[in-house]
Amino acid sequence: MSIVVSPSERVLVTGAGGFTGRHLCAHLHEHGYRVFGLTEHAGDAIDGNAQVLHADLLDASAMAAAIREAAPSRVVHLAAIAFPGHAQAEAIYRVNVVGTLTLLEALARSGLGRNGILLPSTGTVYGRAAASALDESAPLVPSTHYAVSKLAMEHLARLFADTLPIVVVRPFNYTGPGQREPYLVPKLVRHFAQRAPFIELGNVDIERDFLDVRTVVDVYRRLLDAPAAIGGTFNLCSGAATSLRSLLSMLEAATGHRIEVRVNPQFVREGEPPRIVGSPARLTEVIGELRQLPLPVTLADMLCEYA
């Protein structure tokens, strides 16, 4: 059951200048929140309806000052090094783990964020686990520095369980307008939009669980509004598999352009599971059914960015 948002309800979004952050700030504003978007750099663009704050996530005093200024009743912590292929492992742990610790300590000391703190983790904490639909009880076997850092963040969050109203969410793959390469779907979209004669890919027989970013931010808001979610961990996924070949077919249908697919061995990930699908059952028990956008709509909207 959702709660009624007061017009003065203040929410702090860290990482507000990122792909998800820009969508979330706009979505929260549309639903009555007073949004404070935290970014590290002054040049980061966010939704124009959010009040912009700047602070280095690793600077405890700057973070404390930003939190005091925002005085949020709710927090969504998106700031992270999110691309699994990031070259500097040390930076991944410093930002994703130590940065989260800095934030949670500041919130605990200030007494702010008392209506809900959402910590997005990742569905990649399950690694190469095999299951028809991965639920939250599946083995946690992260196989990248990014996934390990997010699992460490989850364990860290448990240390604050008695003092902060934390909700952990594990999103699987998602995409949408505004996402950029090196992620796979924006790469596909660009090649079709530019009518490239060929594209180089890795394993073209994989199947993954995809959502639209606009579905994702809607779920984030609904979790913030659900008191029953506090203390829980939730998969965020569709429960259905979409193959890479299907994505190629959707883009071909949308553009009328056929493209030659060339397999580049450098893009093939050793031991990559052919199929990864999550179960959203626990999530839907708390917030109800997901408001999903069909993938062809997502891809069409991404193609429009090249118009």
C-alpha positions in Angstrom: 0.0 0.0 0.0 1.4 3.4 -1.0 1.5 6.4 1.2 0.4 9.9 0.3 3.4 12.1 -0.5 3.3 15.5 1.1 4.1 18.4 -1.3 7.0 19.2 1.0 8.4 15.7 1.1 12.1 16.0 0.3 14.1 13.2 -1.4 17.9 13.2 -2.0 19.1 11.3 -5.1 22.9 10.7 -5.3 24.3 10.1 -8.7 21.6 12.4 -10.1 23.7 13.3 -13.2 23.8 9.6 -14.4 21.6 7.7 -16.8 19.2 6.4 -14.1 19.5 9.5 -11.9 18.2 11.9 -14.5 15.2 9.7 -15.1 14.5 9.2 -11.4 14.7 13.0 -10.6 12.1 13.8 -13.2 9.9 10.9 -12.1 10.0 11.8 -8.5 9.2 15.5 -9.3 6.2 14.4 -11.3 4.9 12.5 -8.3 5.1 15.3 -5.9 8.5 15.1 -4.3 10.8 18.0 -3.7 13.9 16.6 -5.3 17.5 17.3 -4.4 20.0 15.9 -6.9 23.5 15.3 -5.7 26.4 15.2 -8.2 30.1 15.3 -7.9 30.8 17.9 -10.6 29.2 21.2 -11.3 28.8 20.4 -15.0 26.7 17.3 -14.5 23.2 17.8 -16.1 20.2 16.6 -14.2 16.4 17.2 -14.4 15.7 20.9 -14.3 13.1 20.6 -11.6 15.6 19.2 -9.1 17.7 21.4 -6.8 21.3 20.6 -7.5 23.9 19.9 -4.8 27.6 19.0 -5.3 29.8 16.9 -3.1 32.4 14.2 -3.4 30.9 10.9 -2.1 34.2 10.2 -0.3 34.4 13.6 1.4 32.6 13.0 4.8 32.3 16.7 5.7 31.0 17.7 2.2 28.5 14.9 2.3 27.3 15.8 5.8 26.8 19.4 4.6 24.9 18.4 1.5 22.6 16.1 3.6 22.0 18.9 6.1 21.1 21.3 3.2 18.7 18.8 1.5 17.2 17.6 4.8 15.7 14.6 3.1 13.1 12.3 4.5 14.0 9.8 1.8 17.2 8.9 -0.1 18.0 7.0 -3.2 21.7 6.2 -3.5 22.5 5.8 -7.2 26.1 7.2 -7.1 28.4 4.4 -8.1 30.9 3.1 -10.7 28.3 1.1 -12.6 30.1 -0.3 -15.6 31.4 -3.8 -14.8 34.3 -3.4 -17.2 35.7 -0.4 -15.4 39.5 -0.8 -15.5 40.4 0.4 -12.0 39.3 -2.1 -9.5 40.4 0.0 -6.5 38.2 2.9 -7.6 35.2 0.5 -7.9 35.5 -0.5 -4.2 36.3 2.9 -3.0 33.2 4.5 -4.5 30.8 1.7 -4.3 31.6 0.5 -0.7 33.5 3.3 1.1 31.2 5.9 -0.6 28.1 4.1 0.6 29.6 4.0 4.1 30.2 7.7 4.1 26.6 8.3 3.1 25.1 6.0 5.6 27.2 7.3 8.5 26.1 10.9 7.6 22.5 9.9 7.6 22.7 8.0 10.8 24.4 10.9 12.6 21.9 13.5 11.2 18.8 11.5 11.8 17.6 12.2 8.3 16.3 9.8 5.7 13.9 8.4 8.2 11.1 7.5 5.8 13.2 5.3 3.5 16.7 4.8 2.1 16.9 2.9 -1.2 20.2 1.2 -2.0 20.4 -0.2 -5.6 22.7 -3.2 -5.8 22.8 -5.4 -8.9 21.4 -8.7 -10.3 25.0 -9.6 -11.1 25.6 -10.6 -7.5 24.2 -14.0 -8.6 27.1 -14.3 -11.1 26.8 -17.4 -13.3 24.3 -19.2 -11.0 22.0 -21.4 -13.1 18.2 -21.3 -12.4 15.1 -21.1 -14.5 14.3 -17.8 -12.7 16.7 -16.5 -10.1 15.0 -15.4 -6.8 16.6 -13.8 -3.8 17.5 -17.1 -2.3 19.8 -18.1 -5.2 23.5 -18.5 -4.4 25.5 -15.3 -4.4 28.6 -15.9 -6.6 29.6 -12.5 -8.0 32.3 -12.8 -10.7 33.3 -9.2 -11.3 34.8 -6.5 -9.1 31.6 -4.5 -9.7 29.4 -7.3 -8.5 31.6 -8.1 -5.5 31.6 -4.4 -4.5 27.8 -4.3 -4.6 27.5 -7.4 -2.5 29.9 -5.9 -0.1 27.7 -2.8 0.0 24.7 -5.0 0.8 26.6 -6.6 3.8 27.7 -3.1 4.9 24.1 -1.9 4.9 23.1 -4.6 7.3 25.3 -2.9 9.9 22.8 0.0 9.8 19.7 -2.1 9.8 18.8 -1.1 13.4 19.2 2.6 12.8 18.2 3.3 9.2 15.2 2.2 7.1 17.1 0.6 4.3 15.7 -1.2 1.2 18.1 -3.1 -1.1 17.1 -3.7 -4.7 18.9 -5.8 -7.2 18.2 -4.6 -10.8 18.9 -6.9 -13.7 19.6 -5.5 -17.2 17.8 -2.3 -18.1 18.1 0.3 -20.8 16.3 3.2 -22.3 16.6 6.8 -23.7 19.8 8.5 -22.5 21.8 5.3 -22.0 25.2 5.4 -23.8 27.8 3.0 -24.9 29.7 0.9 -23.9 26.5 -0.7 -22.9 25.1 -3.3 -25.4 21.7 -1.9 -26.3 22.8 1.6 -27.0 25.5 0.1 -29.3 22.9 -1.8 -31.2 20.6 1.2 -31.5 23.4 3.5 -32.8 24.5 1.0 -35.5 20.9 0.6 -36.8 20.2 4.4 -36.5 23.3 5.1 -38.5 22.5 2.3 -40.9 25.9 0.7 -40.4 26.6 -2.2 -42.8 27.9 -4.4 -40.0 28.3 -4.7 -36.2 30.8 -6.6 -34.2 29.4 -8.5 -31.2 30.4 -11.3 -28.8 28.1 -14.3 -28.1 24.9 -13.6 -30.1 23.0 -16.5 -28.5 22.7 -15.1 -25.0 19.3 -14.3 -23.4 18.9 -11.7 -20.7 16.1 -10.1 -18.6 15.5 -6.6 -19.8 13.5 -3.7 -18.4 13.0 -0.1 -19.5 14.7 2.5 -17.2 11.3 4.2 -16.8 9.9 1.0 -15.3 12.9 0.9 -13.0 12.5 4.4 -11.6 8.8 3.8 -11.1 9.7 0.7 -9.0 12.2 2.7 -7.0 9.6 5.3 -6.1 7.0 2.6 -5.2 9.5 0.9 -3.0 10.2 4.2 -1.2 6.5 4.5 -0.7 6.0 1.0 0.7 6.7 0.7 4.4 6.6 -3.1 4.1 9.7 -2.9 1.9 12.0 -1.6 4.7 14.6 -4.2 5.7 14.0 -6.2 2.5 16.0 -7.2 -0.5 14.2 -7.4 -3.9 15.1 -8.5 -7.4 14.1 -5.9 -10.0 13.5 -7.8 -13.3 10.8 -8.8 -15.7 10.9 -12.6 -15.2 11.2 -13.1 -19.0 14.2 -13.7 -21.2 14.9 -11.7 -24.4 17.6 -13.0 -26.7 20.2 -10.8 -28.4 18.9 -12.1 -31.7 15.4 -10.8 -30.8 16.8 -7.4 -30.1 18.4 -7.3 -33.5 15.1 -8.4 -35.1 13.2 -5.7 -33.3 15.6 -3.0 -34.5 15.5 -4.4 -38.0 11.7 -4.1 -38.0 11.8 -0.6 -36.5 14.3 0.7 -39.0 13.9 -1.4 -42.1 17.6 -1.9 -42.1 19.4 -5.2 -42.2 22.9 -5.4 -40.6 25.6 -8.0 -40.9 26.6 -9.4 -37.5 30.2 -10.3 -37.1 31.4 -12.2 -34.0 34.5 -10.6 -32.6 36.4 -13.1 -30.3 37.6 -10.1 -28.2 33.9 -9.5 -27.2 33.2 -13.1 -26.2 33.2 -13.5 -22.4 34.6 -16.8 -21.2 32.1 -18.8 -19.2 29.3 -16.4 -19.9 25.9 -18.1 -19.1 23.7 -18.4 -22.1 20.5 -17.4 -20.2 20.0 -15.1 -17.1 16.4 -14.4 -15.9 15.3 -13.2 -12.5 12.1 -13.7 -10.5 10.3 -10.5 -9.4 7.8 -12.5 -7.2 9.0 -11.0 -3.9 8.9 -7.5 -5.4 5.4 -7.7 -6.8 4.1 -9.1 -3.4 5.1 -5.7 -1.9 4.4 -3.2 -4.6 2.1 -5.0 -7.1 2.7 -5.7 -10.7 5.4 -3.8 -12.6 4.3 -1.2 -15.1 6.4 -2.5 -18.0 7.0 -0.8 -21.3 7.4 -3.2 -24.2 10.9 -3.5 -25.5 10.0 -2.4 -29.0 8.7 0.9 -27.5 12.0 1.3 -25.6 14.0 0.7 -28.7 11.9 3.1 -30.8 12.3 5.8 -28.2 16.1 5.3 -28.2 16.2 5.4 -32.0 14.4 8.8 -31.8 17.4 10.3 -30.1 19.2 10.0 -33.5 16.4 11.6 -35.5 
